[in-house]
Amino acid sequence: MTDNSFRNDRRRLLRGALMGAAAAPIGYMGVRGSNALAQDMPKLAEDDPQAIALNYVHDATEKDDMRESDAVCANCRLYLGSRDDEWGGCTAFPGKAVNTNGWCSAWVRASS
């Protein structure tokens, strides 16, 4: 490897690292910003095709086939809202708000 190609590879690596570091906060703001606007998002309807595909319900107590009795959107890893809010964003339903007490088959327990 010549000194010139080594210098170019190092520059490319540094440029990529700087671009990634600059883009990270923007990506974070996009995800968390969508949560801040959850009140402005349309509420997911239970008859929405994606909601039907994932067996979504606004009230988890209506579902008999849940794996865990405390499985609700508020304690799901995909839920982007606050547990104190009635509605919040969800990565399974982009652009739609789900009920904190809801449930769908994509539910995965959030880490504590």
WOVEN-V70110 format. One record per residue. N is the residue number from 1. RES is the residue in three letters. D_LAST is the distance of its C-alpha to the last C-alpha in Angstrom with 2 decimals. Layout:
N & RES & D_LAST
N & RES & D_LAST
This chain:
1 & MET & 49.07
2 & THR & 51.04
3 & ASP & 49.99
4 & ASN & 50.02
5 & SER & 47.62
6 & PHE & 45.27
7 & ARG & 45.29
8 & ASN & 44.61
9 & ASP & 41.69
10 & ARG & 40.14
11 & ARG & 40.68
12 & ARG & 39.07
13 & LEU & 36.00
14 & LEU & 35.75
15 & ARG & 36.37
16 & GLY & 33.61
17 & ALA & 31.12
18 & LEU & 32.17
19 & MET & 31.97
20 & GLY & 28.43
21 & ALA & 27.39
22 & ALA & 29.17
23 & ALA & 27.64
24 & ALA & 23.96
25 & PRO & 23.76
26 & ILE & 25.71
27 & GLY & 23.37
28 & TYR & 20.34
29 & MET & 22.43
30 & GLY & 23.32
31 & VAL & 19.84
32 & ARG & 18.65
33 & GLY & 22.20
34 & SER & 22.16
35 & ASN & 19.33
36 & ALA & 21.56
37 & LEU & 24.35
38 & ALA & 22.62
39 & GLN & 25.19
40 & ASP & 27.90
41 & MET & 26.70
42 & PRO & 28.42
43 & LYS & 26.50
44 & LEU & 26.11
45 & ALA & 28.82
46 & GLU & 28.36
47 & ASP & 31.63
48 & ASP & 30.54
49 & PRO & 31.29
50 & GLN & 27.84
51 & ALA & 26.28
52 & ILE & 28.76
53 & ALA & 28.00
54 & LEU & 24.28
55 & ASN & 25.15
56 & TYR & 23.39
57 & VAL & 23.90
58 & HIS & 23.22
59 & ASP & 22.55
60 & ALA & 20.40
61 & THR & 22.49
62 & GLU & 25.41
63 & LYS & 24.10
64 & ASP & 25.21
65 & ASP & 24.06
66 & MET & 20.27
67 & ARG & 18.62
68 & GLU & 16.11
69 & SER & 17.14
70 & ASP & 13.98
71 & ALA & 13.87
72 & VAL & 14.43
73 & CYS & 14.25
74 & ALA & 11.99
75 & ASN & 8.94
76 & CYS & 10.46
77 & ARG & 9.91
78 & LEU & 13.53
79 & TYR & 13.44
80 & LEU & 14.52
81 & GLY & 15.18
82 & SER & 13.87
83 & ARG & 12.86
84 & ASP & 16.00
85 & ASP & 18.28
86 & GLU & 20.19
87 & TRP & 20.36
88 & GLY & 18.53
89 & GLY & 18.95
90 & CYS & 17.82
91 & THR & 18.53
92 & ALA & 20.12
93 & PHE & 22.56
94 & PRO & 23.56
95 & GLY & 25.53
96 & LYS & 24.70
97 & ALA & 22.45
98 & VAL & 20.67
99 & ASN & 20.18
100 & THR & 16.80
101 & ASN & 17.86
102 & GLY & 19.16
103 & TRP & 18.52
104 & CYS & 19.95
105 & SER & 20.37
106 & ALA & 18.32
107 & TRP & 15.06
108 & VAL & 12.25
109 & ARG & 8.85
110 & ALA & 6.29
111 & SER & 3.78
112 & SER & 0.00
